[in-house]
Amino acid sequence: MNVLQISIAAMPFLLALMSRTGKAIAPCLRMSLFTMLLGGEPHRAVVAWCFGLLIAAVALRERLRAG
């Protein structure tokens, strides 16, 4: 994997860090790692990435809504 692919795979984790919710950081990190590990099978990697992005987006939305 090159740097661009790794940065795209890490996007859910980075969004979870912005949300500052401890409950969202661990699952998003796990999904980012699954995305990197499944890089050879793109259809499975996309599913893991989408789940991670969904978790991070909800956590970020809740932070913005509460703040």
N, CA, C and O atoms as CSV, one atom per row, in Angstrom:
chain,resi,resn,atom,element,x,y,z
A,1,MET,N,N,0.838,-1.179,0.000
A,1,MET,CA,C,0.000,0.000,0.000
A,1,MET,C,C,0.886,1.247,0.000
A,1,MET,O,O,1.909,1.299,0.683
A,2,ASN,N,N,0.481,2.225,-0.762
A,2,ASN,CA,C,1.242,3.474,-0.779
A,2,ASN,C,C,0.660,4.462,0.241
A,2,ASN,O,O,-0.307,4.145,0.934
A,3,VAL,N,N,1.235,5.623,0.325
A,3,VAL,CA,C,0.860,6.601,1.342
A,3,VAL,C,C,-0.577,7.078,1.148
A,3,VAL,O,O,-1.286,7.288,2.132
A,4,LEU,N,N,-1.014,7.251,-0.068
A,4,LEU,CA,C,-2.380,7.701,-0.332
A,4,LEU,C,C,-3.395,6.671,0.143
A,4,LEU,O,O,-4.396,7.032,0.763
A,5,GLN,N,N,-3.156,5.418,-0.133
A,5,GLN,CA,C,-4.074,4.374,0.307
A,5,GLN,C,C,-4.114,4.265,1.825
A,5,GLN,O,O,-5.179,4.051,2.404
A,6,ILE,N,N,-2.982,4.407,2.460
A,6,ILE,CA,C,-2.950,4.339,3.923
A,6,ILE,C,C,-3.673,5.534,4.532
A,6,ILE,O,O,-4.378,5.384,5.530
A,7,SER,N,N,-3.511,6.707,3.951
A,7,SER,CA,C,-4.194,7.887,4.496
A,7,SER,C,C,-5.707,7.786,4.309
A,7,SER,O,O,-6.464,8.227,5.174
A,8,ILE,N,N,-6.153,7.222,3.209
A,8,ILE,CA,C,-7.588,7.022,3.000
A,8,ILE,C,C,-8.111,5.958,3.961
A,8,ILE,O,O,-9.210,6.101,4.496
A,9,ALA,N,N,-7.354,4.911,4.185
A,9,ALA,CA,C,-7.776,3.855,5.108
A,9,ALA,C,C,-7.835,4.367,6.538
A,9,ALA,O,O,-8.651,3.892,7.327
A,10,ALA,N,N,-6.988,5.327,6.885
A,10,ALA,CA,C,-6.959,5.862,8.250
A,10,ALA,C,C,-7.976,6.977,8.483
A,10,ALA,O,O,-8.067,7.491,9.597
A,11,MET,N,N,-8.729,7.357,7.478
A,11,MET,CA,C,-9.678,8.454,7.606
A,11,MET,C,C,-10.714,8.235,8.718
A,11,MET,O,O,-10.978,9.177,9.466
A,12,PRO,N,N,-11.314,7.045,8.869
A,12,PRO,CA,C,-12.255,6.867,9.984
A,12,PRO,C,C,-11.609,7.100,11.348
A,12,PRO,O,O,-12.222,7.698,12.232
A,13,PHE,N,N,-10.387,6.634,11.521
A,13,PHE,CA,C,-9.691,6.827,12.784
A,13,PHE,C,C,-9.420,8.305,13.045
A,13,PHE,O,O,-9.575,8.773,14.173
A,14,LEU,N,N,-9.021,9.036,12.022
A,14,LEU,CA,C,-8.746,10.458,12.189
A,14,LEU,C,C,-10.017,11.241,12.508
A,14,LEU,O,O,-9.983,12.176,13.307
A,15,LEU,N,N,-11.123,10.871,11.896
A,15,LEU,CA,C,-12.393,11.517,12.219
A,15,LEU,C,C,-12.818,11.202,13.645
A,15,LEU,O,O,-13.366,12.064,14.333
A,16,ALA,N,N,-12.573,9.986,14.092
A,16,ALA,CA,C,-12.919,9.620,15.468
A,16,ALA,C,C,-12.070,10.401,16.465
A,16,ALA,O,O,-12.547,10.747,17.546
A,17,LEU,N,N,-10.820,10.681,16.114
A,17,LEU,CA,C,-9.996,11.500,16.993
A,17,LEU,C,C,-10.542,12.917,17.101
A,17,LEU,O,O,-10.434,13.543,18.155
A,18,MET,N,N,-11.114,13.419,16.044
A,18,MET,CA,C,-11.711,14.749,16.073
A,18,MET,C,C,-12.958,14.780,16.944
A,18,MET,O,O,-13.284,15.821,17.515
A,19,SER,N,N,-13.653,13.668,17.054
A,19,SER,CA,C,-14.872,13.630,17.856
A,19,SER,C,C,-14.565,13.581,19.344
A,19,SER,O,O,-15.420,13.921,20.162
A,20,ARG,N,N,-13.357,13.163,19.707
A,20,ARG,CA,C,-12.902,13.088,21.102
A,20,ARG,C,C,-13.796,12.204,21.956
A,20,ARG,O,O,-13.936,12.440,23.156
A,21,THR,N,N,-14.393,11.202,21.358
A,21,THR,CA,C,-15.215,10.255,22.093
A,21,THR,C,C,-14.446,8.951,22.203
A,21,THR,O,O,-14.127,8.326,21.192
A,22,GLY,N,N,-14.152,8.546,23.408
A,22,GLY,CA,C,-13.374,7.332,23.617
A,22,GLY,C,C,-14.070,6.087,23.100
A,22,GLY,O,O,-13.423,5.113,22.713
A,23,LYS,N,N,-15.396,6.129,23.097
A,23,LYS,CA,C,-16.155,4.966,22.641
A,23,LYS,C,C,-16.061,4.774,21.134
A,23,LYS,O,O,-16.267,3.663,20.646
A,24,ALA,N,N,-15.758,5.813,20.398
A,24,ALA,CA,C,-15.698,5.717,18.940
A,24,ALA,C,C,-14.286,5.491,18.414
A,24,ALA,O,O,-14.113,5.006,17.295
A,25,ILE,N,N,-13.281,5.833,19.202
A,25,ILE,CA,C,-11.905,5.758,18.712
A,25,ILE,C,C,-11.470,4.310,18.480
A,25,ILE,O,O,-10.889,3.997,17.441
A,26,ALA,N,N,-11.748,3.432,19.438
A,26,ALA,CA,C,-11.309,2.037,19.315
A,26,ALA,C,C,-11.950,1.310,18.127
A,26,ALA,O,O,-11.230,0.660,17.369
A,27,PRO,N,N,-13.285,1.394,17.931
A,27,PRO,CA,C,-13.856,0.713,16.759
A,27,PRO,C,C,-13.365,1.280,15.434
A,27,PRO,O,O,-13.176,0.539,14.469
A,28,CYS,N,N,-13.159,2.594,15.385
A,28,CYS,CA,C,-12.685,3.197,14.142
A,28,CYS,C,C,-11.243,2.802,13.855
A,28,CYS,O,O,-10.876,2.603,12.697
A,29,LEU,N,N,-10.425,2.687,14.891
A,29,LEU,CA,C,-9.055,2.212,14.702
A,29,LEU,C,C,-9.068,0.776,14.194
A,29,LEU,O,O,-8.299,0.419,13.301
A,30,ARG,N,N,-9.933,-0.035,14.761
A,30,ARG,CA,C,-10.043,-1.426,14.334
A,30,ARG,C,C,-10.483,-1.522,12.870
A,30,ARG,O,O,-9.945,-2.329,12.110
A,31,MET,N,N,-11.455,-0.704,12.477
A,31,MET,CA,C,-11.927,-0.735,11.096
A,31,MET,C,C,-10.851,-0.226,10.136
A,31,MET,O,O,-10.737,-0.727,9.017
A,32,SER,N,N,-10.072,0.753,10.556
A,32,SER,CA,C,-8.975,1.241,9.708
A,32,SER,C,C,-7.916,0.157,9.524
A,32,SER,O,O,-7.378,-0.013,8.430
A,33,LEU,N,N,-7.622,-0.569,10.592
A,33,LEU,CA,C,-6.657,-1.667,10.472
A,33,LEU,C,C,-7.187,-2.784,9.585
A,33,LEU,O,O,-6.441,-3.349,8.785
A,34,PHE,N,N,-8.478,-3.108,9.723
A,34,PHE,CA,C,-9.074,-4.124,8.851
A,34,PHE,C,C,-9.012,-3.686,7.392
A,34,PHE,O,O,-8.757,-4.499,6.504
A,35,THR,N,N,-9.246,-2.395,7.151
A,35,THR,CA,C,-9.181,-1.881,5.782
A,35,THR,C,C,-7.782,-2.061,5.202
A,35,THR,O,O,-7.631,-2.453,4.045
A,36,MET,N,N,-6.765,-1.775,6.004
A,36,MET,CA,C,-5.392,-1.937,5.522
A,36,MET,C,C,-5.045,-3.404,5.310
A,36,MET,O,O,-4.378,-3.755,4.337
A,37,LEU,N,N,-5.495,-4.257,6.218
A,37,LEU,CA,C,-5.196,-5.685,6.080
A,37,LEU,C,C,-5.926,-6.323,4.902
A,37,LEU,O,O,-5.409,-7.248,4.275
A,38,LEU,N,N,-7.118,-5.835,4.604
A,38,LEU,CA,C,-7.907,-6.388,3.507
A,38,LEU,C,C,-7.682,-5.635,2.199
A,38,LEU,O,O,-8.504,-5.727,1.287
A,39,GLY,N,N,-6.605,-4.909,2.096
A,39,GLY,CA,C,-6.324,-4.115,0.902
A,39,GLY,C,C,-6.237,-4.933,-0.376
A,39,GLY,O,O,-6.474,-4.405,-1.462
A,40,GLY,N,N,-5.902,-6.206,-0.266
A,40,GLY,CA,C,-5.822,-7.070,-1.441
A,40,GLY,C,C,-7.182,-7.499,-1.963
A,40,GLY,O,O,-7.311,-7.914,-3.114
A,41,GLU,N,N,-8.196,-7.396,-1.111
A,41,GLU,CA,C,-9.567,-7.733,-1.498
A,41,GLU,C,C,-10.416,-6.470,-1.373
A,41,GLU,O,O,-10.994,-6.211,-0.318
A,42,PRO,N,N,-10.490,-5.688,-2.441
A,42,PRO,CA,C,-11.098,-4.352,-2.354
A,42,PRO,C,C,-12.555,-4.335,-1.886
A,42,PRO,O,O,-12.942,-3.428,-1.149
A,43,HIS,N,N,-13.365,-5.299,-2.289
A,43,HIS,CA,C,-14.772,-5.255,-1.896
A,43,HIS,C,C,-14.937,-5.438,-0.387
A,43,HIS,O,O,-15.839,-4.844,0.204
A,44,ARG,N,N,-14.095,-6.239,0.243
A,44,ARG,CA,C,-14.153,-6.405,1.697
A,44,ARG,C,C,-13.552,-5.198,2.409
A,44,ARG,O,O,-14.032,-4.797,3.468
A,45,ALA,N,N,-12.517,-4.627,1.837
A,45,ALA,CA,C,-11.893,-3.446,2.440
A,45,ALA,C,C,-12.855,-2.263,2.426
A,45,ALA,O,O,-12.879,-1.479,3.375
A,46,VAL,N,N,-13.635,-2.125,1.381
A,46,VAL,CA,C,-14.591,-1.019,1.290
A,46,VAL,C,C,-15.679,-1.164,2.346
A,46,VAL,O,O,-16.109,-0.166,2.925
A,47,VAL,N,N,-16.127,-2.375,2.604
A,47,VAL,CA,C,-17.150,-2.592,3.626
A,47,VAL,C,C,-16.621,-2.190,4.999
A,47,VAL,O,O,-17.315,-1.501,5.747
A,48,ALA,N,N,-15.409,-2.607,5.340
A,48,ALA,CA,C,-14.816,-2.238,6.627
A,48,ALA,C,C,-14.618,-0.731,6.718
A,48,ALA,O,O,-14.866,-0.137,7.767
A,49,TRP,N,N,-14.178,-0.109,5.635
A,49,TRP,CA,C,-13.953,1.332,5.632
A,49,TRP,C,C,-15.271,2.088,5.812
A,49,TRP,O,O,-15.326,3.072,6.550
A,50,CYS,N,N,-16.317,1.638,5.148
A,50,CYS,CA,C,-17.625,2.300,5.266
A,50,CYS,C,C,-18.178,2.197,6.684
A,50,CYS,O,O,-18.727,3.169,7.202
A,51,PHE,N,N,-18.042,1.038,7.318
A,51,PHE,CA,C,-18.499,0.899,8.702
A,51,PHE,C,C,-17.724,1.836,9.623
A,51,PHE,O,O,-18.315,2.493,10.481
A,52,GLY,N,N,-16.416,1.899,9.452
A,52,GLY,CA,C,-15.612,2.800,10.266
A,52,GLY,C,C,-15.973,4.254,10.048
A,52,GLY,O,O,-16.051,5.027,11.003
A,53,LEU,N,N,-16.191,4.630,8.809
A,53,LEU,CA,C,-16.561,6.004,8.497
A,53,LEU,C,C,-17.939,6.347,9.059
A,53,LEU,O,O,-18.163,7.470,9.510
A,54,LEU,N,N,-18.845,5.401,9.035
A,54,LEU,CA,C,-20.176,5.623,9.591
A,54,LEU,C,C,-20.102,5.850,11.103
A,54,LEU,O,O,-20.745,6.761,11.626
A,55,ILE,N,N,-19.329,5.033,11.798
A,55,ILE,CA,C,-19.166,5.194,13.246
A,55,ILE,C,C,-18.543,6.550,13.559
A,55,ILE,O,O,-18.997,7.247,14.467
A,56,ALA,N,N,-17.512,6.924,12.818
A,56,ALA,CA,C,-16.831,8.198,13.056
A,56,ALA,C,C,-17.742,9.386,12.743
A,56,ALA,O,O,-17.723,10.386,13.461
A,57,ALA,N,N,-18.525,9.282,11.692
A,57,ALA,CA,C,-19.413,10.385,11.321
A,57,ALA,C,C,-20.490,10.602,12.381
A,57,ALA,O,O,-20.818,11.744,12.703
A,58,VAL,N,N,-21.035,9.535,12.916
A,58,VAL,CA,C,-22.047,9.671,13.961
A,58,VAL,C,C,-21.430,10.275,15.219
A,58,VAL,O,O,-22.039,11.144,15.843
A,59,ALA,N,N,-20.241,9.833,15.598
A,59,ALA,CA,C,-19.576,10.385,16.783
A,59,ALA,C,C,-19.254,11.861,16.592
A,59,ALA,O,O,-19.426,12.654,17.517
A,60,LEU,N,N,-18.793,12.235,15.417
A,60,LEU,CA,C,-18.477,13.638,15.142
A,60,LEU,C,C,-19.739,14.494,15.135
A,60,LEU,O,O,-19.730,15.620,15.633
A,61,ARG,N,N,-20.806,13.972,14.582
A,61,ARG,CA,C,-22.079,14.703,14.569
A,61,ARG,C,C,-22.594,14.931,15.991
A,61,ARG,O,O,-23.110,16.004,16.304
A,62,GLU,N,N,-22.453,13.924,16.843
A,62,GLU,CA,C,-22.899,14.073,18.225
A,62,GLU,C,C,-22.049,15.089,18.980
A,62,GLU,O,O,-22.562,15.818,19.829
A,63,ARG,N,N,-20.772,15.140,18.681
A,63,ARG,CA,C,-19.908,16.130,19.344
A,63,ARG,C,C,-20.304,17.541,18.912
A,63,ARG,O,O,-20.398,18.445,19.742
A,64,LEU,N,N,-20.536,17.725,17.620
A,64,LEU,CA,C,-20.918,19.048,17.128
A,64,LEU,C,C,-22.298,19.455,17.641
A,64,LEU,O,O,-22.556,20.629,17.907
A,65,ARG,N,N,-23.162,18.479,17.773
A,65,ARG,CA,C,-24.518,18.760,18.252
A,65,ARG,C,C,-24.510,19.138,19.734
A,65,ARG,O,O,-25.271,20.011,20.153
A,66,ALA,N,N,-23.658,18.490,20.525
A,66,ALA,CA,C,-23.600,18.762,21.957
A,66,ALA,C,C,-22.808,20.033,22.259
A,66,ALA,O,O,-23.049,20.692,23.270
A,67,GLY,N,N,-21.871,20.372,21.389
A,67,GLY,CA,C,-20.975,21.496,21.677
A,67,GLY,C,C,-21.483,22.768,21.181
A,67,GLY,O,O,-20.835,23.800,21.351
